[in-house]
Amino acid sequence: MFAFELSTPRETMYFIADSDKEKEEWINSIGRSIVQHSRSITDQEIVDYDSASAASQLR
């Protein structure tokens, strides 16, 4: 069993693959999806979670 996790600011997901090859295929597919999505959004839609988090701590 080969496991990995994917964490976002809102949730953490856990994946289990039957082989190391399948795990790498999942990771590569998720990575390609992230890149494809990031190219399709506008600058106004981008959120810098690190800056947002720091700003909320200053309040």
GICOR-V844353 format. One record per backbone hydrogen bond with DSSP energy under -1.0 kcal/mol. NH is the residue of the N-H (numbers start at 1). CO is the residue of the C=O. E is the energy in kcal/mol with one decimal. If there is no record, write none. Layout:
nh=NH co=CO e=E
nh=NH co=CO e=E
This chain:
nh=2 co=17 e=-2.3
nh=4 co=15 e=-2.1
nh=6 co=13 e=-2.9
nh=8 co=11 e=-3.3
nh=13 co=6 e=-3.1
nh=15 co=4 e=-3.2
nh=17 co=2 e=-3.4
nh=23 co=19 e=-2.2
nh=24 co=20 e=-2.4
nh=25 co=21 e=-2.2
nh=26 co=22 e=-2.4
nh=27 co=23 e=-2.5
nh=28 co=24 e=-2.6
nh=29 co=25 e=-2.4
nh=30 co=26 e=-2.7
nh=31 co=27 e=-2.5
nh=32 co=28 e=-2.5
nh=33 co=29 e=-2.1
nh=34 co=30 e=-2.2
nh=35 co=31 e=-2.3
nh=36 co=32 e=-2.7
nh=37 co=33 e=-2.5
nh=38 co=34 e=-2.5
nh=39 co=35 e=-1.5
nh=40 co=37 e=-1.1
nh=45 co=42 e=-1.3
nh=49 co=47 e=-1.1
nh=52 co=48 e=-2.6
nh=53 co=49 e=-2.4
nh=54 co=50 e=-2.1
nh=55 co=51 e=-2.7
nh=56 co=52 e=-2.1
nh=57 co=53 e=-1.4
